[in-house]
């Protein structure tokens, strides 16, 4: 029996000291690149390889997705980049989820906060743990939502929080 999963990742740490004037064009910082690779290795170790991989059209999200794809051995050309995840509302994210989850057992979404915090809280039955600073989806954090034998859905509290992992929680 297949478990249906949604893997949600906040983009890795971006570079605020860049000459890019638009938020959407901000690239990853060195730490962000390192963390994205580490998180990709974690996904591979857990055998969490998505059937469908979607990400925000923002440069930092696309770079995060590309680094993850390399680690989990998915062709970068299989990543679907969509503007619907950038500066999205919860309703937009639920619409993206509905559009891309049909016929697949696992979906990965790389996006932004505060929207991803909302999505995790909306879909999970569990109360996610926060960092000491009160954060949920820190940069590069991954939440794995397990829908069990039922298909991925946008129904409130329809999934269990299988994993919530942040880069600082990984062993070096």
N, C-alpha and C positions, 0 to 999 in steps of 0.2 A: 504494500500500500504506500502510495506517495504522500509525503507531507508537502503542502503548498506553503511557500515562503515568500515574504517581501523583505528584501535587504535594503535598508535605508542608510545612506551615508551622507554626512555633511561634507562638503568639499574640504580639502586640506587647507592649511594656513596660507593666506595670500600675502602678497608683498604690498604693503601700504606705502613703501618708499619708491614708487615707480613714477615715471613721467606720464603714465596713462591718465587722461582726464576723466574717462568714463568708468564707472564702477564695473560694468560688464567686461571691460578689457583688462582688469587687474589680473596679473599672473600669480603663480604660486611662489611663495618664498622658499628658500633652501630647506627650512624645517618642514614645510608643507610637502615638498617632494620626498623627503626622507620618510615622513609619516605615512604618506600614501603607499609607498613601497612596503613598509612594515605592515600596514593594514591589509594589503593585498596578500602578503605571505600568511597572515592570520587566516584570511578567507580560504586560501588554498589548503592550509593545514586542517581546517574544519570541513573541507570538501564542499564549500558553499559557492558553487559556480552557477550563476544565473542563466536561465534560458533566454531571457530578454534583459538588455542592459540599456537603460535610458539615463540621460543626464541633462542638466541645464545647459543652455547655450553660452553661459558665461565662461570666459577663458579659464578661470581657476577651476571650475567644475569639469570642463573638458580635459584639462591637464590631469586632474585627479583621476578621472575615469580612464584615461590612456595609461597612466602608471599602474592602476589596478589591473586593467586588461592584460598588460604585459605579464604581471605576476601570476594571474590566474589562467593564463594561456588562452585568452580569447582574442581573436583578431580585432584590432582597433576599429576596423571598418564595420564591425558588428554593433558598435555603440550608436545609439540613436540620440542625437542632440536635439533638444526642443526648447523653444522660447517659452513654452507653457510652464516650465519649472522655474524659470528666472522671475523673481519678484511675484511669485504666485500666491494666491490665497489658498486656504485649505480646500475650498471647493474646486479650484483649478487642479490641485494635486490629486484629489480624488477622481476627477475626470480623466487625468493622465493615467492613473492606475487602472481605471475601468477600460480605457482604450487599449492598453498594452498587456493586460493580464489574461486575456482570453486565450485559451488553449495552451497555456504554459504553466509549469508547476513552480517556477521561481522567477521573480522580477527583481532587478537591482535598480535603485533610483539614487542618483547623486544630485544633491541640491543644496539649499540654503536655509538658514535660520532667519526668522523665528518660525517659518512655515513647517520645517521638518519636526520641530518640537511639537507643534500642534498635531501633525499627522500621527506621530508615535502615540501621543496621549489619546487621540481620537480612536485609533484602531485597536489599541491593546486593552485587554481586561485587567492587566497588571499595572501597578503604580511604579513607574520607572524610578530607579535611584538617581539622585542628583550628585554632582560633585560637591566638595566642601564649599565651593563658591556659589552653589545653587544652580549650576548649569546642567542641562540634559544632553543635548547634542553639541558637544564641543567640536572644534575643527577636527576632521578626520574620524569622528565617532561613527560607529556602526551599530545599528539596531537591527536585529533579525526577528521578524514577526512570523510566527508559525500559525497557520490557519488550519493545521491538522489535515484531515482527509477532504475538507471542503475547499473549493476553489477560492483563490484570492478575491476579496470583495472589498467594497468601500463602506460596508456596514459598520456602524460604531461598535467598538469593543468586541470585534469578531476574531481577534488573534491573541495568542499568548506571546509574551516577550521572551523569546528563547535566549537571546544574547543582547547585551548592551555593553560594548567594549570601546574604550577610548585609548588613544596611543600611550598615554602616561600609565595605563594599567597593564601594558604588555611588558614582559621581561625583555631586557635589552639583548 
